[in-house]
Amino acid sequence: MWDKPEIMLWLADLLYALAAILLLYAVLFVVVHLPVFPVKEIKVVGELKHVTRQQVQYIVNRELAGNFFTVDLNRTRKAFEKLPWVRNVNIRRKWPDKLEVSLEEHVAMARWGTMALVNTHGELFDGATDQELPVFVGPAENTVEMAQYYSQFQQMLKPTGLAINQLVLTPRRAWELRFNNGLVAELGREKVSERLQRFAGVYGRTLDRLGGTVSYVDLRYSNGFAVRMQGFREKGSGAGADRAALKKAA
């Protein structure tokens, strides 16, 4: 190889090129780490109702280290994602000295028992609110399904004026609704939307006229439903007598 000048020249050119690349990299590394490219503005965008200015300022002071080129965007994004009400974060550099932080907040739909909140995507999060919200009770893996059914049920119930205070999904996948007027509706496991739609269609001319005297509705019938009258007791019966006080309503 040493007696072939063309190979020697090629190797020399290659070494010169590598040295030039390394020198350029070193120069760029020094330049971008100079304090001459500070981040002068941080713009936070998004419809924020729960994330406070103090929380944003805390993260900026704690996490934004370095200049425009060296600030760790991934680390900063993860810091914002730890805020209880933040669902999604997007951060980008805007030349020459600005960072734009886009925040998406959770929108609370319901409470998950007493432990957490459920957002409109059916996701659990640890926010705190004094807002009046319905309560979901069921398996944790079914939060998305429960959020979808809740929206569907509420739409069906609009003509009745009823609002769902509690939505229950049992381990056997049976649905139960508790309304704002104290009424409890048993939907069962099958054709739940069809059963609730039938109930909503006749509520105004049947149960609504009875005022607050009906405490329970069983919708698990093919052509109607059964009701339990509040305070009804069958003569000669024991503690479970009200279970027998079911009357068919067309």
C-alpha positions in Angstrom: 0.0 0.0 0.0 2.9 2.3 0.8 4.2 2.2 -2.7 0.8 3.3 -4.2 0.8 7.1 -4.1 -2.9 7.4 -5.2 -4.0 5.4 -2.1 -1.8 7.5 0.1 -3.2 10.7 -1.3 -6.8 9.4 -0.8 -6.0 8.6 2.9 -4.5 12.0 3.4 -7.5 13.7 1.9 -9.8 11.6 4.1 -7.8 12.5 7.3 -7.9 16.2 6.4 -11.7 16.0 5.8 -12.2 14.3 9.2 -10.0 16.8 10.9 -12.0 19.7 9.3 -15.3 18.1 10.4 -14.1 17.6 14.0 -12.8 21.2 14.1 -16.1 22.5 12.7 -18.1 20.5 15.3 -15.9 21.8 18.1 -16.4 25.4 17.0 -20.2 24.9 16.7 -20.2 23.2 20.2 -18.4 26.2 21.7 -20.6 28.7 19.9 -24.0 27.2 20.8 -22.9 27.0 24.5 -21.9 30.6 24.7 -24.2 32.8 26.8 -25.0 35.0 23.7 -28.1 33.0 22.8 -30.3 33.3 25.9 -34.0 32.4 25.9 -35.6 35.9 26.4 -39.3 35.0 26.1 -41.5 32.0 27.0 -44.9 32.1 25.5 -47.6 29.8 27.0 -50.6 29.2 24.8 -53.8 27.2 25.4 -57.2 27.6 27.1 -56.0 27.5 30.7 -58.5 27.4 33.5 -56.6 25.4 36.2 -52.9 25.8 35.4 -51.7 28.9 37.3 -49.1 31.5 36.4 -47.3 30.5 39.6 -47.0 26.9 38.4 -45.7 27.9 35.0 -43.2 30.3 36.6 -42.0 27.5 39.0 -41.2 25.1 36.1 -39.5 27.9 34.1 -37.2 28.7 37.0 -36.5 25.1 37.9 -36.3 23.4 34.5 -35.2 25.9 31.9 -31.4 25.6 32.0 -29.1 26.6 29.1 -29.6 28.8 26.2 -31.8 28.8 23.1 -29.9 25.8 21.6 -29.1 23.8 24.7 -32.3 23.9 26.7 -33.7 20.4 27.2 -37.1 20.5 25.7 -37.9 16.9 26.6 -37.1 17.5 30.3 -39.2 20.7 30.3 -42.1 18.9 28.6 -42.1 16.2 31.2 -42.0 18.8 34.0 -45.2 20.4 32.6 -46.9 17.0 32.2 -46.5 16.5 36.0 -49.0 19.3 36.7 -52.3 17.6 37.7 -54.5 19.4 35.1 -52.1 19.2 32.1 -53.1 16.5 29.6 -50.7 17.3 26.7 -47.7 19.5 26.2 -45.9 20.7 23.0 -42.8 22.9 23.2 -40.9 24.4 20.3 -38.1 26.9 19.7 -38.9 30.0 17.8 -35.9 31.9 16.4 -34.1 33.8 17.7 -34.8 33.8 21.4 -38.3 32.4 22.1 -39.9 29.2 23.4 -43.6 28.5 22.8 -45.2 26.1 25.2 -48.6 24.8 24.2 -50.7 23.3 27.0 -53.9 21.2 26.8 -55.8 20.9 30.0 -58.0 18.0 31.0 -61.7 18.7 30.8 -63.4 17.0 33.8 -66.4 14.9 33.0 -66.9 12.9 36.2 -65.4 11.8 39.5 -63.9 8.3 39.8 -65.2 7.4 43.2 -63.3 9.6 45.6 -59.9 8.9 44.2 -59.6 10.8 40.9 -61.3 12.6 38.1 -62.3 11.3 34.6 -61.8 13.6 31.6 -63.8 13.7 28.4 -61.5 11.1 26.8 -62.2 8.7 29.6 -58.8 9.1 31.1 -58.1 9.3 34.9 -56.2 12.2 36.3 -55.5 13.5 39.8 -56.9 17.0 39.6 -59.0 18.6 42.3 -62.2 20.7 41.8 -65.2 21.8 43.6 -67.3 21.5 40.5 -70.4 19.4 40.7 -69.7 16.3 38.7 -71.4 12.9 38.4 -69.6 9.9 39.9 -68.5 6.8 38.0 -68.3 3.5 39.7 -66.9 0.5 37.9 -63.7 -1.4 36.8 -60.8 1.0 36.2 -60.1 -0.5 32.8 -63.5 0.6 31.6 -63.3 4.3 32.1 -63.2 5.1 28.3 -66.3 3.0 27.7 -68.1 4.6 30.7 -67.3 8.1 29.4 -68.7 7.2 26.0 -71.9 5.8 27.4 -72.3 8.7 29.8 -72.3 11.2 26.9 -74.7 9.0 25.0 -77.1 8.5 27.9 -77.1 12.3 28.8 -78.0 13.1 25.2 -80.9 10.6 25.3 -82.2 12.0 28.6 -82.3 15.7 27.5 -86.1 15.6 26.9 -86.7 14.3 30.4 -84.8 16.9 32.3 -83.0 14.2 34.3 -79.3 14.4 35.0 -77.1 11.4 35.9 -75.6 11.8 39.4 -74.0 8.3 39.4 -73.1 5.9 36.6 -72.5 2.3 37.8 -71.0 -0.5 35.8 -70.9 -3.7 37.8 -68.3 -6.5 37.4 -71.0 -8.5 35.5 -71.2 -5.5 33.1 -74.7 -4.5 34.2 -75.5 -0.7 34.0 -77.2 1.3 36.7 -78.1 5.0 36.7 -78.8 7.3 39.7 -80.5 10.6 38.8 -80.5 14.0 40.3 -84.1 13.5 41.6 -83.1 10.3 43.6 -84.6 7.9 41.0 -82.6 4.8 40.3 -82.8 3.0 36.9 -81.6 -0.5 36.3 -80.5 -1.0 32.6 -79.0 -4.5 32.8 -76.4 -5.8 30.4 -78.1 -5.9 27.0 -79.7 -3.3 24.7 -79.0 -0.6 27.3 -79.3 2.2 24.8 -82.5 0.9 23.4 -84.0 0.5 26.9 -83.0 4.0 28.0 -84.3 5.5 24.8 -87.7 3.8 25.4 -87.7 5.1 29.0 -86.9 8.6 27.9 -89.7 8.6 25.3 -92.4 7.8 27.8 -91.0 9.5 31.0 -92.9 12.8 30.5 -96.4 11.1 30.3 -95.8 8.4 33.0 -93.2 8.7 35.8 -92.8 12.5 35.6 -96.5 12.9 36.5 -96.0 10.8 39.7 -93.6 13.4 41.0 -91.2 12.0 43.6 -93.2 9.0 44.5 -91.2 6.6 42.3 -87.8 5.5 43.7 -86.7 2.7 41.3 -87.2 1.8 37.7 -86.4 -1.6 36.2 -85.9 -1.3 32.5 -85.0 -4.9 31.8 -88.3 -5.7 30.1 -88.8 -6.2 26.4 -92.0 -4.1 26.1 -92.1 -1.8 29.1 -90.6 -1.3 32.5 -91.4 -1.8 36.2 -91.4 0.8 39.0 -91.1 0.8 42.8 -93.2 3.3 44.6 -91.4 5.2 47.4 -92.4 4.1 50.9 -94.6 1.2 49.6 -94.7 -1.8 51.9 -96.7 -5.0 51.3 -98.7 -6.3 54.3 -97.1 -9.1 56.1 -93.8 -8.7 54.5 -90.4 -8.2 56.0 -87.4 -5.9 55.3 -87.3 -6.7 51.6 -91.0 -6.1 51.0 -90.4 -3.1 48.7 -88.9 -5.5 46.1 -92.4 -6.8 45.5 -93.9 -3.4 44.9 -93.2 -3.4 41.2 -95.9 -2.2 38.8 -95.8 -2.5 35.1 -95.9 0.8 33.1 -96.3 0.7 29.3 
